[in-house]
Amino acid sequence: RNYCRGLPGNRFPNSASGISLGNFAFFHPENIHDDFVIRHEMDGHTADSKLFGPLYLLIIGIPSILHLVFKRKGSNYYDFYTERRANRHARITPPNQISRKKTK
């Protein structure tokens, strides 16, 4: 993680917890100490940024932002491919999916 820096952002929509751009991750001030969010952005999305390079915005960044803005009510944000990839890279499971797994 030494290649990435987390910075608090003050102009986030309430539904956004963080955004990764290259070696930088920006967090909603309420999430600056949330381990899941930090790992999702810094270990997850940053891995795709390094993998895709300049294509990251087209393959991951823009679709992820559009998904945040236009996702259907009641759908799970982390089921979208960009978020699943980030969680897989970071080796984490969203908290709401941990409880779903235990009940199945």
C-alpha positions as CSV (number, residue, x, y, z in Angstrom):
1,R,0.0,0.0,0.0
2,N,3.0,2.3,0.2
3,Y,2.4,3.4,-3.4
4,C,-1.0,4.9,-2.7
5,R,-2.1,7.9,-0.6
6,G,-5.6,8.4,0.9
7,L,-6.9,12.0,1.1
8,P,-10.2,13.1,2.6
9,G,-12.6,14.7,0.1
10,N,-15.1,17.4,1.2
11,R,-17.4,17.4,-1.9
12,F,-18.5,13.8,-2.0
13,P,-22.1,12.8,-2.7
14,N,-23.6,11.2,0.4
15,S,-23.7,7.8,-1.3
16,A,-20.0,7.8,-2.3
17,S,-17.5,6.5,0.2
18,G,-14.3,6.9,-1.9
19,I,-12.8,7.3,-5.3
20,S,-9.5,6.0,-6.6
21,L,-7.5,7.7,-9.3
22,G,-4.1,6.2,-10.0
23,N,-2.0,6.2,-6.9
24,F,-4.4,8.4,-5.0
25,A,-7.6,7.5,-3.2
26,F,-10.1,10.2,-1.9
27,F,-12.5,9.3,0.9
28,H,-15.7,10.8,2.2
29,P,-14.7,12.3,5.6
30,E,-17.0,9.9,7.4
31,N,-15.1,6.9,5.9
32,I,-11.5,8.0,6.4
33,H,-11.1,5.4,9.1
34,D,-13.3,2.6,7.6
35,D,-11.0,-0.3,7.0
36,F,-13.3,-1.9,4.4
37,V,-13.5,1.4,2.4
38,I,-9.8,2.0,2.6
39,R,-8.9,-1.5,1.4
40,H,-11.6,-1.4,-1.3
41,E,-10.2,1.8,-2.8
42,M,-6.5,1.5,-2.0
43,D,-5.9,-2.2,-2.5
44,G,-8.8,-2.9,-4.9
45,H,-9.3,-0.2,-7.4
46,T,-5.7,0.9,-7.3
47,A,-4.7,-2.6,-8.5
48,D,-7.0,-2.2,-11.6
49,S,-5.5,1.2,-12.1
50,K,-2.0,-0.3,-12.3
51,L,-3.3,-3.1,-14.5
52,F,-5.2,-1.1,-17.0
53,G,-3.1,2.1,-17.0
54,P,-4.6,4.9,-19.1
55,L,-7.6,2.7,-19.9
56,Y,-8.6,2.5,-16.2
57,L,-11.0,5.4,-16.5
58,L,-12.8,3.8,-19.5
59,I,-12.9,0.2,-18.1
60,I,-13.4,0.9,-14.4
61,G,-13.6,4.5,-13.4
62,I,-16.4,5.8,-15.6
63,P,-18.6,2.7,-15.4
64,S,-18.2,2.7,-11.6
65,I,-19.3,6.3,-11.3
66,L,-22.2,5.8,-13.7
67,H,-23.2,2.7,-11.7
68,L,-23.2,4.8,-8.5
69,V,-25.4,7.5,-10.0
70,F,-27.8,5.3,-11.9
71,K,-28.0,2.0,-9.9
72,R,-31.5,0.6,-9.3
73,K,-33.0,1.1,-5.9
74,G,-32.6,-2.0,-3.8
75,S,-29.7,-3.4,-5.9
76,N,-26.4,-4.2,-4.2
77,Y,-23.8,-1.7,-5.1
78,Y,-21.0,-4.2,-4.7
79,D,-22.5,-6.7,-7.2
80,F,-21.4,-4.5,-10.1
81,Y,-18.3,-5.9,-11.9
82,T,-16.0,-2.9,-11.1
83,E,-16.8,-3.3,-7.3
84,R,-16.5,-7.1,-7.4
85,R,-13.1,-6.7,-9.0
86,A,-11.9,-4.2,-6.4
87,N,-13.1,-6.5,-3.5
88,R,-11.4,-9.5,-5.1
89,H,-8.1,-7.6,-5.5
90,A,-8.3,-6.4,-1.9
91,R,-9.4,-9.9,-0.7
92,I,-12.4,-8.5,1.2
93,T,-16.2,-9.1,1.4
94,P,-18.7,-6.3,1.8
95,P,-20.2,-6.3,5.3
96,N,-23.7,-6.8,4.0
97,Q,-22.6,-9.9,2.0
98,I,-20.9,-11.5,5.0
99,S,-24.2,-11.7,6.8
100,R,-26.0,-13.0,3.7
101,K,-23.5,-15.8,3.4
102,K,-23.9,-16.9,7.0
103,T,-27.7,-17.3,6.6
104,K,-27.5,-19.4,3.4
